[in-house]
Amino acid sequence: MSDNASLLIHPVILCGGSGTRLWPASRESMPKQFTPLVNPESSTFQDTARRLTDITVFSRPSVLTSSDARFIVAEQLAQAGVAADIVLEPQRRDSAAAVAVATLHAARRDPEAIVLILAADHVIGDTAAFVQAAKAAAAGARAGKIMTLGIQPTNPATGYGYIHVGGAVAGAPGNHHVERFVEKPNAAGAERLIAEGALWNSGYFLFRADVMLAELESYAPEILAATRTALDEAVTDLDFIRLDATAFGAAPQTSIDYAVMERTDRAGVLPVSFPWSDVGTWDAVWEVLPHDADGNALRGRVETIDTHGSLIHSEGEHVTTVVGLDDVVVVTTPDAVLVTSKAQSGKVKELVTRLRGKAYPEADAHRRMYRPWGWYQRIDIGERFQVKRIMVTPGGRLSLQKHFHRAEHWVVVKGTAEVTLNESVVLVHENEAIYLPIGSMHRLTNPGKIPLELIEVQVGSYTGEDDIIRVEDIYGR
């Protein structure tokens, strides 16, 4: 390990959340960190990855995500022009297990590597200030502290934990010991904490790998043992590192805050004041978006009259209109509508739980479903038929498959399709169609340089997604 390489910060992006408080825009099938909720041109995950591109400060980043999201992560990293190691968690075990895996992974390259843990869904308004803060906090980490970035509060928020700041860390200018962490307070408690000079707990951590491993050994040995085995027995799947499912599943499910940070005597904090939000609720999204003269944050095709201080978010081709309402959130998507007061927007998670309990598919699935090869979107569905729009990326290939209950008709509207049908392979061009009988073995490939788009009409007694028998799949599904 060269001296220069040992000075670099090893960033790790935790990318496993579902973001249900931002339903219906954020769902299990496409969580908030992958959607352009704030920046219309990119996701918060992509914005996070781009903050780490200064090669004089950061080494190649790692991303911890779920297996289901692996191809979304890979595609969005490619779009952002960022190369990263992608580590797949077989299941959600909360942040302590994720931090343990990240630390072990970095320690394989350098036992004293400085590791930076970041969330994929935060908004930071000043990248240069963030990079400078990371460099400053790294000094505290090299001194043996487990550093966090403490955000200077701008309001008495009840959705964040707080940090009481202690004395200075010797040899690390600007860094302080943590006096104590405080759980999310009520409104009166938040005002009191701000008056006492407490900071928001951002959830960013910087530490030497050997220091964190020692603290995990002391306070969470079962998590460390399980994740070490999961990484030791990991396999490489395409460009992904797939952790061993049995070993990882044995890790107790808890946060790094409870497992280590609230128990260690090594906790440190760097006070920072750059604009920051975890955009955890719709009212938080409203706060970080630009506002019009009436204080409204408007996205998509929207018209308002006598409406103030509101967030109106409209997806798709339809227009969303609001008249005579103040301080509300209205979110419309092609298959769901949310209307709530900003003050009560934190209860959307409870709403999603209720929708799941009543088996609404919209609770977790978007109408547009993303796959390793592209996406499909339902256009219409009825008794014995379903119509979909399908997009296949250049070089994308669906599995070799068959169906027992439906036939399919494919009409190409853009690009060229290479279609395997039983023993034959044919090219289907724009404005041409092909028929796939029930039980036929078939596969769709995009051999071209532009996205392939087609309309699929399914006809049969059952059109569910589970009527797919995969015989061969390049994506390992």
N, C-alpha and C positions, 0 to 999 in steps of 0.2 A: 504494500500500500504506500503510494507516494505521499510526501508531506502535504502537497497541495490537495490530493484526494481526501486525506484524513481531515482536512479543514472544512470540507463540504458538508452541507446539511442534507440528510437523507429524508426526503419528504414521503409521507404515506397518506394517501387519501382514503378515508373510510367512506364507503359508497353503498351501504346496505340498507338504508332506511326506506320506508314506504310512503312517508309524507301524507298520511290520510287526513290531516287537518286542512290540507289544500285540495280536498276532493271538491268537485269532480274533475278538475284539471289534472290532479295527481292521483294515480291509482297504482295498485300493485303491478299492473302490466306495464306501466310507464311512470315511475315515481317522479317527484318534483325535481330532483337533482338533474334529471335528464330532459326536462321540459323548459322551453324559453319563457318562463313566467315573468322574469324581470328584464333581461336583455332579449329583445325580439330576434336577435341574430344568433344567439348561442345559449346553452344551458348553464346553470351555475356550476355543474361539474366541469364543463369545458373552461369556464372562466377561472375556476380554481386551478386546473391543470396549467393554464397559460401563465398564471402567477409564478410558476415554478421553473420558468424557462431560462433564467439567468444562470448560465453554466459556471460562472465564477462564484456562485453562492450555493447552488443546489446540484446534487447528483441526480441520476436517473430516478424518477419517482416510482413508487409502487402504488397499486390500487387494490384494495380489498373489497370484493363485491360478491353478490350471490351468483350462483351458477346460471340462474334464469336471465340475469342482466349482462352476462359476459360479452355477448356480441354487440349489445348497445354500447357498452363501455369501449370495446375495441373500435367500433365505428366512430364514436364521438371523439376518441383520442386521435384517430387518423384525421378527422375533419379539423381538429384543433392543431394538428401538426406536432403532437407530443408523443414520444415513445415512452412506454412504461412497462414494468412487470405487472401482470394481472394475476392476483391470487384469489382463488374461488373458495368461498365459505360454503360448506354443504348445507348449513342451516344457520339461523340467527342465534347467536349466543351473547349478544350485547357487546359493549365496547371493551370490556376487560380482555376477553379472548382475542378480539381483533388486535388490540394493542400488543398483546403477548406474541401473536404471530408476526406482526410487523417488526417487533423488536428482535425476535429470533432470526427473521429473514435478513435484517440489516446487520446483525452481529456475525452472520456467516461471512460477510465481506470485510467487516472491521469490528472487532469486539467493543471498541470505544467509539463507534460511529455516533454522531449526533443525529437523533431521529426527531423528525417533526411530524406530529399527528394532526391532520386537518380533516374537517368535515367537507363533504362534497356539495353541500346545499347552502353554504353561507354566502352573503353578499358583502364585499369589501369595496369601499368607495375610493381607495387610494392604494394602488399596488406598490408604488415606490415606498410608501410609509410602512406597508406590511413587510416588505423585504428587509427594510432597515430594522424593523422590530424583531424579525426572525434572527437577524445577525446579532442584535444586542442580546436577545434571550439566549442565544447559543453560548455566549460567554458565561452566563449563569449555569447552563447545562454542563459546560466543560469544568466548571468548579464543583460539580457533583450534585447540583440541584435538579429536581424535576420541575421545570419551569412551565408556567402557563401564561397566556396573555390575558391581562385584566383590562377590560374595556371601560373607559370613563363613561359613566351613565349619562344619558341625555334626558331620561325621564324615569319616574319610579315604577319601572316595569316589574310585573309580578311573574313573568314567564321565564326569568333567568335566575340562576343561583348567583350568589354574591361572594366576594372575597374581602376579608379584612387584611390590610397590608401591614406587615411587620417591618423590622429593621432592614438595613441595607445588607446585601451580600458582598462580602469582602472580595475585591479584585474583579468585580463584574459591575461596572457603572450602570446605574438605572435599575438594577435587579434588586428585588426585596424578598425576604422570607415571607411566607404566608402565615399570618397570625391564626386565622381559622377560616374555614369555608362555611357558608350559610345556605341552607336550603331555600328553594323558591319561597318568598315571603308573601303575605297579603299586602294590600295597598298601603296600610299604615306602616307595616314593617319595612316596605321598600323605601318609603320616604325617610324613615329613621336611619336606615342603612346608608342612604345617600348623604344624609346630614353628617354621618360619622365618617364619610370618606371612603366607603366600600366601593368596590369595582364589580362590574359584571364578570361572571365566569364564562369566557368565550368557548371553552372546550378545546382549545389548541394547547398541545403539550410539546415541549422540547426537552430531551434528556439524552444522556449517554446510554448506549445500549446496555453496558455492563451494570450501570446503576439501576435501571428499570428491572433488569433480570434479577438482581439481588433483592429488590423490594417485592417483586412478584414471588420469589422464593420464600420470603419472610411472611407475607400477608395473604398470598393466594397460590400456594404450592400446587393445588389440584388443577387450577387453570393452567399454570405453567407446564406441568407434566403432560396434560392432555394436549395442549397446543404444540409442545415440542414433538410429541409422537406424531401428531397430525401432519406436521411439516416434514419430519423425517420420512414418513411413509407417503408423502405426496407424490403424485404422478404428473407428468407433463402431458397435457391434452391440447393438441394444436399449439397455440401460443400461450396457453394458460397453465398456471400451476394449480392443480386441483388437490386441496387438502383431503386427507383421509377422513371419511365421513364418520366412521365408528369412533375414532380417537377424538375428533373435534366435538362430536356430540356428547362426550363425557365431561367436557368442560362446564363447570357451573355457570349459570347465566346471570351475570351481574355487570354493572358498569365499572369502568376504571376508576371513577370517582369513589364509589363505595369500596372497591377491592383494594385500592392503594392510596389515592390522593388524600382521602380524609383520615388516613391512619399513619402515613409516613411523616417523619420529621425532616424530610428532604424537600418538601414542597416550596417552590418559589414562584414569584409573580413579577412580570414586567408590566407596569401601567402603560397603556397606549390610548390614543384618542382618535384613531382614524375611523371613518364612518364604517359601521359594521351592523349586520343583522343576520339572524339565523332564519329569517323569513319562515317562521314556523306556523304562522296563521295568516289568514287573508288580511287582517288589519295590519300585520307587519309588512305584507306585500304592498299595501296601499302606502305605507310610510316611505318605502324606498323608491316608489315610482314617481315620475314627474306629475305635477298637478296642473289642471287648467285654472282659469280665473275663479271658478267656483269651488276649487279644492278637490275636484274629482280626478281620479286616475282612470283613464279610459284605454281599453285595449280592444282591437278588432272593430267590427262594424257596429257602432254604438251611437245613439242619439239620446240626449237628455233635455228635459225642461224643468226648471225650478228644482234642481237636484244639487245637493252640496255635500262636500266632504265624503264622497262615496267612491267605491271601486266597482267599475262595470267592466267585466272581462267577457268578451264574446268570441268564441271559436267557431270556425266554419263560415259558410256563406250566408247564413241568416243574419238579420239585423236585430239587435237587442235595444229596446227603448225603455227608459225610466222617466217617470213624471212625478214630481212633487214629493220626493223622498230625500231624507238627509241621513248621512252616516250609516249607509247600508253597503252591503256587498251583494252584487248580483253576478253570478257566473253561469254562462250558458255554453254548453258543448253540444255536439250533434245528438247526444242521447240522454242528457241529464241537465237539470237546472237547479242552481242553489240560490236561495234568497235568505239573507241573514243580516242582522244588525252587525256593525263592526264590533261592538262591545261583546256580542255573544258568539263571534266567529270561532272562538276556541272550542266550542262544543261540536264542531263538525266531526271530530273524531268519534264522538258518541253517536252521531247520526250514522256514520259509516258502519259502526258496530250493529246498529239496529237494522240497517239495510242487509248486512250479511246474515243476521239472524232470520230475516224473511226471505233469504235466498235470491235477492236481487242481483243479477249478474253484473249490473252497472257498478256495484260496490267496488269491484276490483278490476274489471276488464273494460278497457276502452273499446269503442267501436272499431278503431284502427288498432290492430294487433301487430306488434313488431316481431320479426323473426330473423334468424341469422342471415337469410338471403334477401331481406327487404321487409315488406309488410303487406297485410291485406285488410280490407275495410268492408264491412257488410253494407250493402246498399238497400236490400229489401229481403224480407223473409216471410214465408207463409206456409200453408199446409202443402207439403210435398215439394217445396222449392226453396232455394236461397240464391241470392245474387250477390257477388262480391267483386270488388275492384282489387286487383293484385299488382304490386310493383316488385320487380326483381332487379337488384342492383347488378351492374356489369360483372360478369363472372359468377354471379349467384346461381345456386343449384338447389332445387327442392329435393326431398328424399325420393328414392324409387319406392312407389307405394301403390296400394290398391284399396278399393272400397267395396264393401259388401252390400250397401243399401242405396247407393246413388250412382247415377251417371253424371258426367260433367261435359259442358260445352265451353271451349275457350275461344274468345274473339280477341285478337291482338289489335290494340289501338295505337301502340307506339313501340318502335323497336322491332326486333326479330326474336322469335322464340325457337329454341331447339327442343323438340318434343320427342321423348322416347315413348313409344306405344307398343307394348309387348315386344316383338322382335325387331321392329323398325324404328329408325330415327329420321325425323323429317324437320325441315325448317318451315315455320309459319310466319309470314310477313304481315306487316300492317294491313288491316282491313281483310284479313283472312281468318278462317276459323277451323277448329278441329274438334271432333267428337270422341269422347272417352267413355266406352260402354261400362256398365257395372261389372266389377271383377277384373277389369283390364289392368295390367301392370303399366304404370306410366311415371314419367318424370319430366319436370320443366326446368330448362336451363336458359340463362341469358348469355349467349356467346358474343354479344356485341359490346360496343364502347359507350352506349347510352342506356339509361334505365329502360327496362322492358315493362310496359303496362298492358294489362289485358282485363277483360270482363269475363268472369266465370259464372256460369249459370248451372246450378246443381238441381237435379230432379231425381226424386226418389222417396222412399218411405221414411228415411231418416237422414238428416243433414248435419248432425252434430260433429264436432271436431274429433271426437273419440272414434269415429268410424274411419280411421286411418291405420292401415297395416303397413308399417315401414319395413322394407326389405333391405335397404341400404341407405346410409345417410352420412355425408361427409362431415357433418357437424357433431356427430357422436350422440345424437338424441335417442 
